[in-house]
């Protein structure tokens, strides 16, 4: 190792110890024959002191902020009156005998902890923005939340499964991102909007308790709480009813808030029917904080309609997705808009945090739902034949949910995260672009030829290109 320990680990008890530290120069102050460096790594900051006799003193005098360096020296107590009470290491410093520049740094495009910097500038230099105290705090908290989630599900008897990223395009959702196949000319994979079908197939396979921290992709317009690629906690269970799902989620939330925020959540959460929510709050995502007096107000929204009528498409569409179990199958054919679904959303502070349902496990019921949606038998077989066949082979009753983790983490962090981009390491901007990588980008003509794709730009784009 290039270092003996990390900057923020040192304390008064380490006085007299010889250490080697590596990190970034946060600030450098030269005062005649003495140079003071604030040296930072992910654990914290410590002051390093060099004098003329120190190796590398002349380099240290002119070192730039954010240069990567290594120092070796003795930990000493600071003189009385020179302590920094704002730092855990503020009563000590490292008196350096050696100073090495591991890598220099040019003038910065912005000050790392300046909150007023334009977001696109921060995203262009994301590798620098991620060094800021705010982003480090956000992403380490994200990592902690992921660990707590995994620990909870493993202790509850769940198994973590991975599902494919290259799948099949299906209707009734947002627009798919599609991937052309080189070995199957004219055919395309679709990147998953969620692992929905795969997790249902795992239940048919007898896996019983599934969870996954899954990457999902949707080609849709962006908002503050949307990204083209995002992360969700995906969960499915066999032989359960709605009450079992509610209990599992409430235990998870209680555990997360205790472990991460040291806060005790009151459970069970309040339940509001979709109809009552719309009547009382004019929203199916009511913010109940003023009403309850709680920075975190949870509520279950239940009894959603199974279908909605689309004036634009002149047909019925699924209110959630087409695999939700109807509460009353007898109404499907004659009065579909009266059919309620065994679906549920969990709302937190006016934001939809979770969506889920008890699934259709009977293939005949699934066919009836497809028919209401205008998906005739032939089309259903082409697009969902694998699911219908699987359900006909002893599929158990099952249900589950998905939680948008980026959104959840943003709410947990609060003021330190203005959008979900502030809790994702490398997000896209508001125009769905990665301006650090300059993506999406034009693909070489040879690559397009290999996958049998010809690009025809809209006229206005063609003019721009010329």
C-alpha positions in Angstrom: 0.0 0.0 0.0 1.2 3.5 -0.7 -0.2 4.7 2.6 -0.3 3.4 6.2 -3.8 4.7 7.0 -6.4 7.2 6.0 -6.4 11.0 6.7 -9.6 11.1 8.8 -8.7 8.1 11.0 -5.9 9.9 13.0 -6.6 11.1 16.6 -4.6 12.4 19.6 -3.9 8.8 20.6 -1.7 8.6 17.4 0.6 11.3 18.5 4.3 10.2 18.0 3.4 7.7 15.3 5.1 7.8 11.9 2.5 7.7 9.1 2.3 7.9 5.3 -0.9 9.4 3.9 -2.3 9.9 0.4 -5.0 12.2 -0.8 -5.8 15.5 -2.5 -4.7 18.9 -1.6 -7.8 20.8 -0.5 -5.9 24.0 0.3 -2.2 25.0 0.5 -0.9 28.0 2.5 2.7 29.0 2.3 4.0 31.2 5.1 7.7 31.9 4.5 9.6 28.8 5.7 6.4 26.8 6.5 3.7 25.3 4.2 0.4 24.1 5.6 -1.6 21.6 3.5 -5.2 20.5 4.1 -4.9 16.9 2.9 -8.2 15.1 2.1 -9.3 11.6 1.3 -12.7 9.9 1.6 -12.3 9.5 5.4 -11.8 13.2 6.1 -9.2 16.0 6.3 -6.0 16.5 8.2 -3.4 19.3 8.3 0.1 18.5 7.1 3.0 20.8 7.9 6.2 21.1 5.9 9.3 23.2 6.7 12.4 24.0 4.6 14.1 20.8 5.7 11.2 18.6 4.5 11.8 16.8 1.2 9.6 18.3 -1.5 9.2 21.6 0.3 9.6 23.8 -2.8 7.0 21.7 -4.7 4.6 22.0 -1.8 4.9 25.8 -1.8 3.3 26.0 -5.3 1.1 22.9 -5.2 -2.3 23.4 -6.8 -5.6 22.5 -5.2 -6.8 19.0 -6.0 -3.3 17.7 -6.9 -2.9 14.1 -5.7 0.0 13.8 -3.2 1.6 11.6 -0.6 3.2 12.7 2.7 5.2 10.9 5.3 5.8 12.3 8.8 5.0 12.2 12.5 1.7 12.8 14.1 2.0 15.7 16.6 -0.4 17.6 18.8 -1.2 21.1 17.7 -0.1 24.0 19.9 -2.8 25.3 22.2 -4.9 27.9 20.4 -4.2 26.5 16.9 -6.7 23.6 17.1 -9.5 23.4 14.5 -12.6 22.4 16.4 -14.6 21.9 13.2 -12.5 18.8 12.3 -12.3 15.4 14.1 -8.6 15.6 13.4 -8.4 19.2 14.5 -6.2 18.7 17.6 -3.3 17.1 15.6 -1.3 17.5 12.5 1.3 15.6 10.5 4.8 17.1 10.6 6.2 16.0 7.3 9.6 14.7 6.4 8.7 13.7 2.8 6.3 15.1 0.2 5.6 13.5 -3.2 3.4 14.7 -6.0 1.6 11.6 -7.4 -0.3 13.6 -10.0 -0.7 17.4 -10.6 -3.9 19.2 -11.3 -4.6 22.2 -13.7 -6.7 25.2 -12.6 -10.2 23.9 -11.7 -13.3 24.7 -13.8 -15.2 25.4 -10.6 -14.8 25.3 -6.8 -15.8 21.9 -5.7 -18.1 22.9 -2.8 -19.7 25.8 -4.6 -23.4 25.0 -4.7 -24.2 27.8 -7.2 -22.2 26.1 -10.0 -24.4 25.4 -13.1 -25.5 21.7 -13.1 -24.3 21.0 -16.7 -20.8 22.3 -15.7 -20.8 19.9 -12.8 -22.0 17.0 -14.9 -19.4 17.7 -17.6 -16.7 17.4 -14.9 -18.5 14.8 -12.9 -15.3 13.2 -11.7 -14.4 16.5 -10.0 -18.0 17.1 -8.7 -17.9 13.7 -7.1 -15.0 14.9 -4.9 -17.2 17.5 -3.3 -18.3 17.0 0.3 -22.0 17.0 -0.7 -21.7 14.3 -3.4 -19.3 12.1 -1.3 -21.8 12.2 1.5 -24.8 11.4 -0.8 -23.1 8.5 -2.5 -21.7 6.9 0.6 -25.2 7.1 2.1 -26.6 5.5 -1.0 -24.1 2.6 -0.6 -25.1 2.2 3.1 -28.8 2.1 2.1 -28.0 -0.6 -0.5 -26.2 -2.7 2.2 -29.0 -2.3 4.7 -31.6 -3.4 2.1 -29.6 -6.5 1.2 -29.0 -7.4 4.8 -32.8 -7.1 5.5 -33.8 -9.4 2.7 -31.2 -12.0 3.3 -32.2 -12.2 6.9 -35.9 -12.5 5.8 -35.2 -15.6 3.7 -35.1 -13.9 0.3 -32.6 -14.8 -2.5 -31.0 -12.2 -4.8 -31.4 -13.0 -8.5 -30.2 -11.3 -11.6 -32.4 -11.0 -14.7 -31.4 -10.2 -18.3 -30.7 -6.8 -19.7 -31.3 -8.0 -23.3 -35.0 -8.9 -23.5 -38.1 -8.5 -25.7 -40.1 -5.4 -26.4 -43.6 -5.5 -24.9 -46.5 -3.1 -25.1 -48.4 -1.2 -22.4 -45.4 0.6 -20.9 -43.2 3.5 -21.6 -41.1 3.5 -24.8 -38.3 0.9 -24.9 -34.7 1.4 -25.7 -34.0 -1.1 -28.4 -30.8 -2.9 -29.4 -30.3 -4.3 -32.9 -29.1 -7.8 -33.3 -26.1 -8.5 -35.5 -26.6 -12.2 -35.7 -30.4 -12.0 -36.3 -30.8 -9.3 -39.0 -33.8 -7.1 -38.7 -34.5 -8.2 -35.1 -34.1 -6.2 -31.9 -33.7 -6.7 -28.2 -35.3 -4.3 -25.8 -33.6 -3.1 -22.6 -35.9 -3.8 -19.6 -38.2 -1.2 -18.3 -38.4 -3.5 -15.2 -37.8 -7.2 -14.4 -41.5 -7.7 -14.1 -42.0 -10.7 -16.4 -38.8 -12.4 -15.3 -39.6 -12.1 -11.6 -43.0 -13.7 -12.3 -41.3 -16.5 -14.1 -39.0 -17.0 -11.1 -42.2 -17.5 -9.0 -43.5 -20.1 -11.5 -40.1 -21.7 -11.1 -40.6 -22.2 -7.3 -38.0 -19.6 -6.2 -40.6 -18.3 -3.7 -38.8 -15.2 -2.4 -36.9 -13.0 -4.9 -35.3 -9.6 -4.6 -33.0 -7.6 -6.9 -31.5 -4.1 -6.9 -32.1 -3.8 -10.6 -31.1 -1.4 -13.4 -34.1 -0.3 -15.5 -34.3 1.8 -18.7 -37.2 3.8 -20.1 -37.1 6.1 -23.1 -39.4 8.8 -21.7 -39.3 12.5 -21.1 -37.3 13.6 -18.1 -38.4 15.4 -14.9 -36.6 16.2 -11.7 -37.4 12.7 -10.4 -36.8 10.8 -13.7 -33.8 9.4 -15.5 -33.6 7.2 -18.7 -31.8 4.6 -16.6 -32.5 4.2 -12.9 -32.3 1.7 -10.1 -35.2 0.0 -8.4 -35.6 -2.5 -5.6 -37.6 -5.3 -7.1 -39.3 -7.8 -4.9 -41.6 -10.8 -5.5 -43.1 -13.4 -3.2 -45.2 -16.6 -3.7 -48.3 -17.7 -1.8 -49.0 -14.2 -0.4 -51.9 -11.8 -0.2 -51.9 -8.0 -0.1 -51.5 -7.9 3.7 -48.3 -9.9 3.5 -46.9 -7.4 1.0 -47.8 -4.4 3.3 -46.2 -6.1 6.3 -43.0 -6.8 4.4 -42.7 -3.2 3.1 -43.4 -1.7 6.5 -40.8 -3.8 8.2 -38.3 -2.8 5.5 -39.0 0.9 5.9 -38.9 0.6 9.7 -35.5 -1.1 9.5 -34.1 1.3 6.9 -35.1 4.4 8.8 -33.7 3.0 12.1 -30.4 1.9 10.6 -29.8 4.9 8.3 -31.5 7.9 10.0 -31.8 6.5 13.6 -35.5 7.3 13.4 -38.4 5.1 14.6 -41.2 4.9 12.1 -44.8 4.4 13.2 -46.4 1.4 11.5 -48.8 0.3 10.1 -49.0 3.1 7.5 -52.3 4.8 6.8 -54.4 3.4 3.9 -56.4 5.5 1.5 -58.5 4.3 -1.4 -57.7 5.7 -4.8 -61.2 7.1 -5.0 -60.9 8.9 -1.6 -57.5 10.2 -2.4 -58.7 11.8 -5.6 -61.8 13.2 -3.9 -60.1 14.6 -0.8 -56.6 15.5 -2.1 -57.2 15.7 -5.9 -54.1 13.4 -6.2 -53.2 9.8 -5.9 -49.9 11.0 -4.3 -51.1 13.1 -1.4 -48.5 14.9 0.8 -49.7 14.3 4.3 -46.9 16.0 6.2 -49.0 19.0 7.3 -51.9 16.8 8.2 -49.8 14.4 10.3 -47.1 16.7 11.5 -44.4 14.1 10.4 -40.0 15.5 7.3 -41.6 11.5 6.5 -45.4 10.9 5.9 -46.2 7.4 4.5 -49.6 6.3 3.1 -50.8 3.3 1.1 -53.0 4.1 -1.8 -55.2 1.1 -2.6 -58.2 0.0 -4.8 -56.9 1.5 -8.1 -59.0 0.9 -11.2 -57.6 -1.9 -13.3 -58.2 0.0 -16.6 -58.4 3.5 -17.9 -59.8 4.6 -21.2 -57.4 6.4 -23.5 -59.1 9.1 -25.6 -56.0 9.4 -27.7 -55.8 5.7 -28.5 -59.5 5.0 -28.4 -59.1 1.9 -26.3 -58.7 0.6 -22.7 -55.2 0.7 -21.3 -53.8 -0.8 -18.1 -53.8 1.7 -15.2 -50.6 0.0 -13.8 -49.6 -2.9 -16.0 -51.5 -5.8 -17.6 -50.4 -8.4 -15.1 -52.4 -7.1 -12.0 -55.0 -9.4 -10.6 -58.6 -8.0 -10.9 -60.7 -7.9 -7.8 -63.8 -9.0 -9.6 -63.2 -11.1 -12.8 -67.0 -11.2 -13.6 -67.0 -7.5 -14.6 -64.1 -7.8 -17.1 -66.1 -8.3 -20.2 -69.1 -6.0 -19.7 -68.0 -3.2 -17.3 -64.2 -3.1 -17.4 -64.0 0.5 -16.0 -65.7 -0.7 -12.8 -63.0 -3.4 -12.2 -60.7 -2.6 -9.4 -57.2 -4.1 -9.2 -55.3 -5.7 -6.4 -52.7 -3.0 -6.8 -51.1 -0.6 -4.3 -48.8 2.4 -4.2 -46.8 3.6 -1.3 -46.6 7.4 -1.1 -44.0 9.3 0.8 -44.2 13.1 1.2 -46.3 13.5 -1.9 -44.1 11.2 -4.1 -44.9 7.7 -5.3 -42.2 5.6 -3.7 -43.5 2.1 -4.5 -45.9 0.4 -6.8 -46.9 -3.2 -6.8 -49.7 -5.7 -7.1 -50.9 -9.2 -6.6 -50.3 -10.8 -10.0 -52.5 -12.8 -12.3 -51.4 -16.4 -11.9 -54.2 -18.0 -13.9 -53.6 -17.9 -17.7 -57.3 -17.7 -18.5 -57.8 -14.5 -16.5 -54.6 -13.1 -18.1 -56.1 -13.8 -21.6 -59.3 -12.0 -20.5 -57.3 -8.9 -19.4 -55.4 -8.9 -22.7 -58.7 -9.0 -24.6 -60.0 -5.9 -22.8 -56.7 -4.2 -23.7 -57.3 -5.0 -27.4 -54.6 -7.7 -27.4 -56.1 -10.5 -29.4 -55.2 -14.1 -29.0 -52.7 -14.2 -31.8 -50.9 -11.1 -30.6 -51.0 -12.3 -27.0 -49.3 -15.5 -28.1 -46.6 -13.6 -30.1 -45.8 -11.2 -27.4 -46.6 -13.0 -24.2 -46.8 -16.7 -25.2 -43.9 -17.6 -22.9 -45.8 -16.1 -19.9 -49.1 -17.7 -20.7 -47.5 -21.1 -21.1 -45.6 -20.6 -17.8 -48.7 -19.7 -15.9 -50.4 -22.8 -17.2 -47.8 -25.0 -15.6 -48.9 -24.8 -11.9 -48.0 -21.1 -11.3 -48.5 -20.2 -7.6 -50.4 -17.1 -6.4 -47.8 -14.4 -6.1 -47.3 -10.7 -5.7 -44.6 -8.0 -5.2 -43.5 -4.5 -5.7 -40.8 -2.2 -6.9 -39.3 0.9 -5.1 -37.6 3.6 -7.0 -34.3 3.7 -5.0 -33.0 6.9 -6.6 -36.2 8.7 -5.6 -36.2 7.2 -2.1 -32.6 8.1 -1.4 -33.2 11.7 -2.6 -36.1 12.0 -0.1 -34.0 10.5 2.7 -31.1 12.9 2.1 -33.4 15.9 1.8 -31.8 19.3 1.4 -28.5 17.9 0.1 -30.3 16.5 -3.0 -32.3 18.8 -5.2 -33.0 16.0 -7.8 -32.3 12.3 -8.2 -29.2 13.4 -10.3 -27.6 14.3 -6.9 -27.8 10.7 -5.7 -26.5 9.0 -8.9 -22.8 8.8 -9.6 -23.1 9.4 -13.4 -26.6 10.6 -14.3 -27.9 12.0 -17.6 -28.8 15.7 -17.7 -32.3 17.1 -18.2 -32.0 16.4 -22.0 -31.1 12.7 -21.4 -27.5 13.3 -22.3 -24.2 12.3 -20.7 -22.3 15.5 -21.4 -19.1 14.1 -19.8 -19.0 11.2 -22.3 -20.8 13.2 -25.0 -23.5 10.5 -25.3 -25.6 9.7 -27.2 -23.2 10.0 -30.1 -23.1 9.3 -33.8 -22.1 5.7 -34.5 -19.6 4.7 -37.2 -21.2 3.7 -40.5 -19.4 0.4 -40.4 -21.0 -0.4 -37.0 -24.5 0.4 -38.3 -23.9 -1.8 -41.4 -23.0 -4.7 -39.2 -26.4 -4.5 -37.5 -28.3 -3.8 -40.7 -29.4 -0.3 -39.5 -29.8 2.7 -41.8 -30.2 6.1 -40.1 -32.5 8.7 -41.6 -32.4 12.0 -39.8 -35.4 14.3 -39.5 -34.9 17.2 -41.9 -34.0 19.8 -39.2 -31.3 17.4 -37.9 -30.0 16.8 -41.4 -29.6 20.6 -41.8 -27.7 20.9 -38.5 -25.4 18.1 -39.6 -24.6 19.8 -42.9 
